[in-house]
Amino acid sequence: MNGTGSMAAPFISVTGLTDQELPVSKCPSGVLHAVIPSLCVGSSQDLRHNAVGYVSFLRGNTTHPEGKTTDQINFEYYREAVLIPFITTIREKLFGHSPGTDIPIELTAFGLVDEINAIFLDLKHRGILLLKHNKESALKDFISAYPSMIGRAAPTSSVAKGFLSNGMLDKRTMFWPDYDAIRYISSRNWF
């Protein structure tokens, strides 16, 4: 999701599958991508939705012949199938940018998942954080979902109410303290 509320296609990763659950003979790469029609916001209310969502199944810590892990293969697929098309569409539809032309600095984008993967990879290469594959995958999934979770748990409007009611924020500017409200709160008999 971006700041305008536009949402990319859902991408669910099921990690840590065994050889029995995702047989090597049927899926040598260790990564199976399922494209699911109507796996999108609003499809249960309006059956005309035809957008797709993705579910990736990953065998536990398999290394591909080219030296790529299942996580790398999965992320590359996500980047090519979901992230880049989403960013390209946003640039085109909201900002009139023509695909294939130079991207102005104000339309440069990065993904949270890009940042998380880069940090974990750096920590692993430096020998600082050496997590088991399943634990690392679960942690990265949690971290990438955290902004959404905290946004629901503490929406800006709810948090702001507390700051407004005690005078820490002025209702007009939403920036400066409201000294009249602070004086009123301070003068109340609380006991």
C-alpha positions in Angstrom: 0.0 0.0 0.0 1.3 3.5 -0.7 0.5 6.9 0.8 -2.5 7.4 -1.5 -4.1 4.2 -0.3 -3.5 2.3 -3.5 -2.7 -1.4 -2.8 -0.5 -3.8 -4.7 -1.7 -7.3 -5.3 -1.7 -9.5 -2.1 1.4 -11.7 -1.9 1.3 -14.5 0.7 4.4 -16.6 1.4 4.1 -20.0 2.9 7.6 -21.0 4.1 9.3 -24.0 5.6 7.6 -26.7 3.5 9.2 -30.2 3.5 10.3 -32.3 0.5 7.1 -34.4 1.1 4.9 -31.3 1.0 6.6 -29.7 -2.1 8.3 -32.6 -3.9 11.7 -31.9 -5.5 10.6 -34.0 -8.5 7.6 -31.7 -9.2 9.2 -28.4 -8.1 13.0 -28.5 -8.4 13.4 -24.8 -7.6 11.8 -25.2 -4.2 9.4 -22.3 -5.0 5.8 -22.7 -6.3 3.9 -19.5 -7.2 0.1 -19.8 -7.4 -1.8 -16.9 -9.2 -5.3 -16.7 -7.7 -8.0 -14.7 -9.5 -10.1 -12.4 -7.3 -7.6 -12.6 -4.4 -7.9 -8.8 -3.9 -9.6 -6.2 -1.8 -13.3 -5.9 -2.5 -13.7 -9.1 -4.4 -16.1 -10.6 -1.9 -18.4 -7.5 -2.3 -18.2 -7.0 -6.0 -17.7 -10.2 -8.0 -16.7 -8.2 -11.1 -13.2 -7.8 -9.6 -10.7 -9.6 -11.7 -7.4 -8.6 -10.1 -5.2 -11.4 -9.0 -3.3 -12.2 -5.8 -0.4 -14.6 -5.3 0.5 -17.4 -2.9 4.1 -18.6 -2.8 5.0 -22.0 -1.4 8.7 -22.3 -0.4 10.5 -25.5 0.5 12.7 -25.0 3.6 16.1 -23.5 2.9 16.7 -25.0 -0.6 19.6 -23.6 -2.6 19.0 -23.4 -6.3 21.7 -24.6 -8.8 22.6 -21.0 -9.5 23.3 -20.5 -5.8 20.0 -18.6 -5.1 17.9 -19.5 -2.0 14.2 -20.0 -2.2 13.8 -16.6 -0.5 15.8 -14.9 -3.2 13.8 -16.7 -6.0 10.5 -15.8 -4.2 11.6 -12.1 -3.8 12.7 -11.8 -7.4 9.3 -13.1 -8.5 7.5 -10.7 -6.2 9.6 -7.8 -7.4 8.9 -8.6 -11.1 5.3 -9.8 -10.9 3.9 -7.5 -8.2 6.1 -4.6 -6.9 7.5 -3.2 -10.2 4.1 -3.4 -12.0 2.4 -1.7 -9.0 4.9 1.1 -8.9 4.8 1.6 -12.7 1.0 1.8 -12.6 1.0 4.3 -9.8 3.6 6.5 -11.6 1.6 6.3 -14.8 -2.0 6.7 -13.5 -1.4 9.2 -10.7 1.5 11.2 -12.0 1.3 10.9 -15.8 4.8 9.3 -16.1 5.4 7.3 -19.3 6.9 3.9 -18.7 10.3 3.4 -20.3 11.3 7.1 -19.8 13.7 8.5 -17.1 12.2 8.5 -13.7 12.3 11.9 -11.9 13.7 11.8 -8.4 10.3 12.7 -6.9 8.8 9.5 -8.3 11.7 7.2 -7.0 10.3 4.3 -5.0 11.6 1.7 -2.6 9.8 -1.2 -0.9 9.9 -2.0 2.7 10.6 -5.6 1.9 13.7 -4.5 -0.2 15.0 -2.7 2.9 14.3 -5.6 5.3 15.9 -8.2 3.0 19.0 -6.0 2.5 19.5 -5.5 6.2 19.0 -9.2 7.0 21.4 -10.2 4.2 24.0 -7.7 5.4 23.8 -8.9 9.0 24.1 -12.5 7.8 27.1 -11.8 5.6 28.8 -10.1 8.5 28.1 -13.0 10.8 26.2 -10.9 13.2 22.7 -12.5 12.9 22.6 -16.2 12.0 19.0 -17.2 12.2 17.5 -20.5 11.0 15.7 -20.1 7.7 12.2 -20.6 9.2 12.8 -18.1 12.0 14.3 -15.5 9.6 11.4 -15.8 7.2 8.8 -15.5 10.0 10.6 -12.5 11.4 10.8 -10.8 8.0 7.1 -11.4 7.4 6.3 -10.0 10.8 8.4 -6.9 10.3 7.0 -6.2 6.8 3.4 -6.5 8.3 4.2 -4.4 11.3 3.4 -0.9 9.8 -0.1 -2.2 8.9 -0.7 -3.8 12.3 0.4 -0.7 14.2 -1.6 1.5 11.9 -4.7 -0.5 12.8 -3.9 -0.7 16.5 -3.1 3.0 16.9 -4.7 5.0 14.1 -3.5 8.6 13.8 -7.0 9.9 14.6 -7.2 8.0 17.9 -3.6 8.9 19.0 -4.3 12.6 18.1 -7.4 12.7 20.3 -5.3 12.2 23.4 -2.8 14.9 22.4 -5.7 17.3 21.5 -7.6 16.7 24.7 -4.7 17.5 27.0 -3.5 20.5 25.0 -0.3 19.0 23.6 -1.5 19.7 20.1 -3.5 22.7 19.0 -6.7 21.7 17.1 -6.1 24.4 14.4 -2.5 23.7 13.6 -2.1 20.1 14.7 1.5 21.1 15.4 1.9 23.6 18.3 0.7 23.1 21.9 -2.6 24.6 22.9 -1.6 26.7 26.0 -5.2 27.5 26.9 -6.1 23.8 27.0 -3.0 23.0 29.0 -3.9 25.7 31.6 -7.4 24.4 31.8 -6.2 20.8 32.3 -3.7 21.9 34.9 -6.3 23.9 36.8 -8.8 21.0 37.1 -9.3 19.3 40.5 -8.4 15.7 39.7 -9.2 14.3 43.1 
